[in-house]
Amino acid sequence: MRTSAREAPVHAERSACPERERRAVSALIVVAGLLGLGGCRQDMHDQPKYIPLRASTFFVDGRSARTPVAGTVAREQLHEDTLLYTGKLDGVDATVFPFTVDEKVMARGHERYDIYCSPCHGRTGTGDGMVVRRGYRAPPSLHADRLRLAPVGHFVDVMTIGFGAMPDYAAQITAEDRWAIVAYIRALQLSEHATAADVPADRRGALQ
């Protein structure tokens, strides 16, 4: 079938339209890409700050970390109550609590112990926690004579700075909660060596 001379330009124009459309779409994609690249600035990546221990060309001593002004204390780092924050009095493990231990404190200690301590020490303090059953190094039983007779401040000190294979929990457990946990540990230790005479008379019926 032959195409007339008048029909030829029409077909040529139609075939040119898709080509122009493709070029227009390509141009739009290129423009969109350039606009996107314009938003990818490095300001957030290359911030004008010093990371810890990075050298500085601004200060004479070449250090970016500056010595704090004498007498300054970081926020929430005053820790004037040595007994509360370290478990020690005059450098020795304390034998007293920094606050009264009541039912609320015991409940809090029970809760925190189950969360942070039981995975290794077990719910009853025998050192058979879930991670130990899966191969982690077993801690000593909290019912061993050495720990039953240890001052309460010893447990706070261990939770604060760590001991042996046990890491510190100062970042995870507040100072008040560390003492609450110690109160609960003392309750666990007592429960393993208690007699019926240690139970209040009005509650002995529950033992039957």
Secondary structure as GFF3:
##gff-version 3
##sequence-region A 1 208
A	DSSP	alpha_helix	7	39	.	.	.	ID=ss1
A	DSSP	alpha_helix	82	86	.	.	.	ID=ss2
A	DSSP	beta_strand	88	89	.	.	.	ID=ss3
A	DSSP	beta_strand	92	93	.	.	.	ID=ss4
A	DSSP	alpha_helix	103	112	.	.	.	ID=ss5
A	DSSP	pi_helix	113	117	.	.	.	ID=ss6
A	DSSP	alpha_helix	118	121	.	.	.	ID=ss7
A	DSSP	alpha_helix	130	133	.	.	.	ID=ss8
A	DSSP	alpha_helix	145	148	.	.	.	ID=ss9
A	DSSP	alpha_helix	152	161	.	.	.	ID=ss10
A	DSSP	alpha_helix	175	193	.	.	.	ID=ss11
A	DSSP	three_ten_helix	196	198	.	.	.	ID=ss12
A	DSSP	three_ten_helix	201	207	.	.	.	ID=ss13
###
